[in-house]
Amino acid sequence: MKSRSPIGNNPEFRLRLQTGCDLRRAELEVAAKIRARVQPLEVA
């Protein structure tokens, strides 16, 4: 017997979940690269 997940287990759900994870990972990677290159302004 296959167990059913209460939140859904269809291919569309899994694809949306994976896409969200991929986008978040890319967002964090880009943010880290930007922070490494940008220097804060000095406050007068």
Chimera marker file (.cmm) of the C-alpha trace (Angstrom):
<marker_set name="trace">
<marker id="1" x="0.000" y="0.000" z="0.000" r="1" g="1" b="0" radius="0.5"/>
<marker id="2" x="1.241" y="3.452" z="-0.859" r="1" g="1" b="0" radius="0.5"/>
<marker id="3" x="1.124" y="6.078" z="1.851" r="1" g="1" b="0" radius="0.5"/>
<marker id="4" x="-0.481" y="9.395" z="1.023" r="1" g="1" b="0" radius="0.5"/>
<marker id="5" x="0.877" y="12.721" z="2.171" r="1" g="1" b="0" radius="0.5"/>
<marker id="6" x="-1.760" y="15.083" z="3.587" r="1" g="1" b="0" radius="0.5"/>
<marker id="7" x="-0.197" y="18.060" z="1.745" r="1" g="1" b="0" radius="0.5"/>
<marker id="8" x="-0.228" y="16.446" z="-1.673" r="1" g="1" b="0" radius="0.5"/>
<marker id="9" x="2.072" y="14.235" z="-3.599" r="1" g="1" b="0" radius="0.5"/>
<marker id="10" x="1.351" y="15.043" z="-7.213" r="1" g="1" b="0" radius="0.5"/>
<marker id="11" x="4.039" y="15.990" z="-9.748" r="1" g="1" b="0" radius="0.5"/>
<marker id="12" x="2.879" y="19.625" z="-9.977" r="1" g="1" b="0" radius="0.5"/>
<marker id="13" x="3.211" y="20.080" z="-6.211" r="1" g="1" b="0" radius="0.5"/>
<marker id="14" x="6.712" y="18.572" z="-6.184" r="1" g="1" b="0" radius="0.5"/>
<marker id="15" x="7.761" y="20.706" z="-9.160" r="1" g="1" b="0" radius="0.5"/>
<marker id="16" x="6.537" y="23.907" z="-7.471" r="1" g="1" b="0" radius="0.5"/>
<marker id="17" x="8.310" y="22.937" z="-4.266" r="1" g="1" b="0" radius="0.5"/>
<marker id="18" x="11.580" y="22.240" z="-6.116" r="1" g="1" b="0" radius="0.5"/>
<marker id="19" x="11.295" y="25.482" z="-8.103" r="1" g="1" b="0" radius="0.5"/>
<marker id="20" x="10.810" y="27.467" z="-4.901" r="1" g="1" b="0" radius="0.5"/>
<marker id="21" x="13.878" y="25.836" z="-3.356" r="1" g="1" b="0" radius="0.5"/>
<marker id="22" x="15.959" y="26.498" z="-6.477" r="1" g="1" b="0" radius="0.5"/>
<marker id="23" x="14.919" y="30.148" z="-6.595" r="1" g="1" b="0" radius="0.5"/>
<marker id="24" x="15.691" y="30.678" z="-2.907" r="1" g="1" b="0" radius="0.5"/>
<marker id="25" x="19.123" y="29.053" z="-3.272" r="1" g="1" b="0" radius="0.5"/>
<marker id="26" x="19.924" y="31.274" z="-6.280" r="1" g="1" b="0" radius="0.5"/>
<marker id="27" x="18.687" y="34.347" z="-4.409" r="1" g="1" b="0" radius="0.5"/>
<marker id="28" x="20.965" y="33.603" z="-1.457" r="1" g="1" b="0" radius="0.5"/>
<marker id="29" x="23.943" y="32.957" z="-3.739" r="1" g="1" b="0" radius="0.5"/>
<marker id="30" x="23.469" y="36.224" z="-5.635" r="1" g="1" b="0" radius="0.5"/>
<marker id="31" x="22.961" y="38.171" z="-2.409" r="1" g="1" b="0" radius="0.5"/>
<marker id="32" x="26.232" y="36.797" z="-1.026" r="1" g="1" b="0" radius="0.5"/>
<marker id="33" x="28.087" y="37.832" z="-4.193" r="1" g="1" b="0" radius="0.5"/>
<marker id="34" x="26.599" y="41.332" z="-4.025" r="1" g="1" b="0" radius="0.5"/>
<marker id="35" x="27.495" y="41.731" z="-0.335" r="1" g="1" b="0" radius="0.5"/>
<marker id="36" x="31.078" y="40.678" z="-1.108" r="1" g="1" b="0" radius="0.5"/>
<marker id="37" x="31.415" y="43.374" z="-3.789" r="1" g="1" b="0" radius="0.5"/>
<marker id="38" x="29.517" y="46.319" z="-2.262" r="1" g="1" b="0" radius="0.5"/>
<marker id="39" x="31.182" y="48.513" z="0.322" r="1" g="1" b="0" radius="0.5"/>
<marker id="40" x="28.981" y="50.504" z="2.723" r="1" g="1" b="0" radius="0.5"/>
<marker id="41" x="29.109" y="54.286" z="2.512" r="1" g="1" b="0" radius="0.5"/>
<marker id="42" x="30.807" y="56.138" z="5.333" r="1" g="1" b="0" radius="0.5"/>
<marker id="43" x="28.422" y="58.132" z="7.494" r="1" g="1" b="0" radius="0.5"/>
<marker id="44" x="29.517" y="61.724" z="8.021" r="1" g="1" b="0" radius="0.5"/>
<link id1="1" id2="2" r="1" g="1" b="0" radius="0.2"/>
<link id1="2" id2="3" r="1" g="1" b="0" radius="0.2"/>
<link id1="3" id2="4" r="1" g="1" b="0" radius="0.2"/>
<link id1="4" id2="5" r="1" g="1" b="0" radius="0.2"/>
<link id1="5" id2="6" r="1" g="1" b="0" radius="0.2"/>
<link id1="6" id2="7" r="1" g="1" b="0" radius="0.2"/>
<link id1="7" id2="8" r="1" g="1" b="0" radius="0.2"/>
<link id1="8" id2="9" r="1" g="1" b="0" radius="0.2"/>
<link id1="9" id2="10" r="1" g="1" b="0" radius="0.2"/>
<link id1="10" id2="11" r="1" g="1" b="0" radius="0.2"/>
<link id1="11" id2="12" r="1" g="1" b="0" radius="0.2"/>
<link id1="12" id2="13" r="1" g="1" b="0" radius="0.2"/>
<link id1="13" id2="14" r="1" g="1" b="0" radius="0.2"/>
<link id1="14" id2="15" r="1" g="1" b="0" radius="0.2"/>
<link id1="15" id2="16" r="1" g="1" b="0" radius="0.2"/>
<link id1="16" id2="17" r="1" g="1" b="0" radius="0.2"/>
<link id1="17" id2="18" r="1" g="1" b="0" radius="0.2"/>
<link id1="18" id2="19" r="1" g="1" b="0" radius="0.2"/>
<link id1="19" id2="20" r="1" g="1" b="0" radius="0.2"/>
<link id1="20" id2="21" r="1" g="1" b="0" radius="0.2"/>
<link id1="21" id2="22" r="1" g="1" b="0" radius="0.2"/>
<link id1="22" id2="23" r="1" g="1" b="0" radius="0.2"/>
<link id1="23" id2="24" r="1" g="1" b="0" radius="0.2"/>
<link id1="24" id2="25" r="1" g="1" b="0" radius="0.2"/>
<link id1="25" id2="26" r="1" g="1" b="0" radius="0.2"/>
<link id1="26" id2="27" r="1" g="1" b="0" radius="0.2"/>
<link id1="27" id2="28" r="1" g="1" b="0" radius="0.2"/>
<link id1="28" id2="29" r="1" g="1" b="0" radius="0.2"/>
<link id1="29" id2="30" r="1" g="1" b="0" radius="0.2"/>
<link id1="30" id2="31" r="1" g="1" b="0" radius="0.2"/>
<link id1="31" id2="32" r="1" g="1" b="0" radius="0.2"/>
<link id1="32" id2="33" r="1" g="1" b="0" radius="0.2"/>
<link id1="33" id2="34" r="1" g="1" b="0" radius="0.2"/>
<link id1="34" id2="35" r="1" g="1" b="0" radius="0.2"/>
<link id1="35" id2="36" r="1" g="1" b="0" radius="0.2"/>
<link id1="36" id2="37" r="1" g="1" b="0" radius="0.2"/>
<link id1="37" id2="38" r="1" g="1" b="0" radius="0.2"/>
<link id1="38" id2="39" r="1" g="1" b="0" radius="0.2"/>
<link id1="39" id2="40" r="1" g="1" b="0" radius="0.2"/>
<link id1="40" id2="41" r="1" g="1" b="0" radius="0.2"/>
<link id1="41" id2="42" r="1" g="1" b="0" radius="0.2"/>
<link id1="42" id2="43" r="1" g="1" b="0" radius="0.2"/>
<link id1="43" id2="44" r="1" g="1" b="0" radius="0.2"/>
</marker_set>
